[in-house]
Amino acid sequence: MNVTFVLVRPKVPENVGACARAVHTMGFKSLRLVSPCHHLDEKAKWLAHGSVHVLEKAEVFDSVKEALKDADFIVGTTARKRHALKHLYYPIQKLDAILKSKSGAVKKAAFLFGCEGFGLTNGELGLCDVVTYVPMAQRQPSLNLAQAVMVTVYEVFQALQSGAGAAAGPRLAERRAFARLADNIWELMKSMKVREPAQGLFHRSLKRALNRTQWTNADIAVFDRFCKQVRWYTETHCRDGEKEKKSDA
């Protein structure tokens, strides 16, 4: 599994440098920046001691979606829970189990970190498959950006190391297969004239929920077929019912 760490709108060059150092220290190489501060500032390089090459090779993007476009599994990070996304939250100690469960299906995982001032927006967290947080004894002060990255990078390193020698299990379905199934389920619901609530929220939640499962391609195929069969039945039944009504009239 390839892993990239994405900093969204970081404001302090020193924090970016320290994050690059954390990434390199735990053996990772990929750092991405979305609309960053001057990340090649001398202060950033000083904090990136021994890891300046990670800083200099960091990819810069204009939007979060662009930075995540090749990610199969997206993990958001936050210091505070958002009520609308409470079903996505896992303490960082659960990362080990989450990553191991997806190891057969995920080629690239992305870990998303917000800026120092207010973190990630609800919209940005909504792009994530899961959201993780570091349990703390005190609500304030929260962890500094570089500290949060260090804790997360260490947990990811531990998870991948402990899973390196594990016996290979069944190959899990990839993200695009789950997305296709979510679309099929939604098309089925629409054919049954089910109204979607809250401007697409259910459809997005469905995709995230499916992507968190441990299904294989064979499992996906079963549910794909189920959706198609039910759609065929409902559409055929509706046509026959309309014909009967017309003939009665």
N, C-alpha and C positions, 0 to 999 in steps of 0.2 A: 504494500500500500504506500503510495506517495503521499506526502503531507505538505501542505503549504499553510503559512500563517499570514493572515491578512489584517493590516492595521488600517482602520477607516478614519480619515481626517486627523491623524496625529498632529498635535500642535507644538510639541517640545522636541527639538532635535536630539537632546540627550536621551529622551525616552526611546526614540527610534534606534539610536545607537545601542542602548542597553538591551533592547529587544533582539537586535541582530546578534549580540553576544550570547543571549540566552538560547536562541535558535541554533547557533553554531556549537555551543557547549554540549548540547544534547544530541549532536550528530545530524541535525537537519540542515538543509541548504536553501530552501525556498522561502523568501519573504516578499510579500506583495504589499504595496502601499496605494491607498485610494486618496487622491487629493491631499498629499502630505505637506507638511512644512518643509523647509530647506533641510532635507534629510542627509545631505552630504556636507553639512556644516562641520567645521573643525571640532566643535563640542560633541557632535554625534560620533565622529570618528574616534575621539578620545575615549568615549564610553564604550565603543565597540572594540575595545582593545583585543587584538588577536582575531577579530572577526570583521575587519573592514571590508574584506572581499564579499561577505554576505550583504553588507550595506550597499556596496557599489553595484552589486548585481541585482539588487531589489527591483522588481518590476513595478512600474507606476501606471495606475489606471485612473480614468476620470469618473468611473462609476463603480458601485459595488457589484452590480450585475455583470459587468465586463470582467471584473477580477475573479468572479466565481463561475464563469461560463464553462470551464472544463472540469468542474468539481462534481463528483458523483455523490458525495455526502458532505453536508455543511453543518458545522457545529458553531452556534453563536455563544458568546460569553456575555455575562452581565453581572452587575453587583446588586441589582434590584429586580424583583419580580414584577412582571407586567400581567395584570389580571387577564387580559384578553388572550395571553399565550401561556397560561399556567399549566396546560396539559403537556407542554413541551419540556418542562424543566426537570433537570437531573443534577444532583450534586456531583462535583467533579470526581468523587470516588467511584462513580458509576461509569466513568469513561472507559475503564479497562474492559468491562463486560460489553459495553456498546460497540467499541472498536473490534473486539474479537468476534462479535456476532455478525459484523459486516465485512470481515476480512476477505471472505471469498467472493464478494460482489463489488467491492469498492476499489477502483483503481487510484482515485485521487480524493483525499479528504481535505477540506479547507476549514480552518479555525478562524473565526471572525471576531475582531476586537474593536470596540468603539473608541472615540477620542476621550481625552482626559476630562473634559468638562461634563459631558452628559452621556457618554457611552453610545450604544447603538440605538437607532430609532426603532419604533414598533414595526415599521415597514421593513427595515433591514433584518430585524429578528424574524419577521414573517417569512423571509427567504430560507430560513434554516430548518433543517430536519429535526434537530434537537437543540436545546439551549442548556448550557451548563453554568454553574456558579460555584464559587468557593465559600463554603460555610465559614462564618466568622463569629467570634465571641462578641464583637461590638459592631453595630450597624455603621458607625462612623468612627474614624475615617475609613473609607473603603481602600482597597489595594491600589497602589499606583499602577499605571498601565504596564510598565516594565516588570513589576512584581507579578501581576496577573499573568502576563505572558510566560514568565519563568515557571510559575506553578503549573500552568497548563502544559507547557512544553515537557516538563519533567513527567507529568502524568501520562502524556502520549508516549514518551520514550519508554516508560515502564510497561505500558500496555503492549506496545509492539515487541519489546524484548521478551516479555513473558509468553507471548503468543508465537514467537519465532519457531520454537521447537515442537509446537502442538501438532497433533495428527490432523491431517487435512480432512475436513468434513465435506458434505455435499456442496457443490458450487451454488451459491445463492444468486438469485436474479439481480440484474443490474438496475440502476435507477430508471433508465428509459422504459424497462419492462413494467415497473410499478406505475410510471406515468401513463403508459398506454392502458393499463388496467383501470386506473382512476378515470381516464377519459371514457372507457367502455362502460364503467359503472354509472358515470354521470349521463351518458347518452341513454342508458337504460332508464334512468330516473326521469329524464326529459320525455322519453317515449310514453311513460306512464303519467305524464303531465304533473310531475312533482315540481313545485316552485322552489328555486334556490334562494335561500335567505342571505341577507347581508352582502350583496354585491360580490359574489364569488368566494366568500369566506369558506363555505362548506367544501367547495371543490378543492381549494388549496389545502384545507385541513385533511381532506381525504388522501391527497397525494402524500402529504407528510406522514400520515398514519400508516399508509401502506409501505412507505420507504423505511419505516422503523421495524418492519416485520423481518422474519428470517425465512422467507419463502424461496423456493427454488424456481427455475423456469417452468418445471413441470407443474408446480402449484399454481403459478400464474396462468398457465395454459388452461387448467381446469376452470378457473374463475372466468377467464376470457370466454370460454365456450359456454359457460352458464349464462353470462350476460347476453351473448348472441342468441342463444336458444330462447331465453325469456323475451328478448326484444322481438324475435320472429313470431313468437306465440301472441304477444300482445298486439303487434301490428296486424297480424293476420286476423285475429279475433275482432279487432276494431273494424277492419274492412268488411268482414262478414256481417257484423252487427249493423253497419251502415247500410249494407245491401238489403238486409231483412227489413229495416225501417222503411227504406224506399219502396220495397215491394208491397209492404203493408199499406203504405200511403196510396 
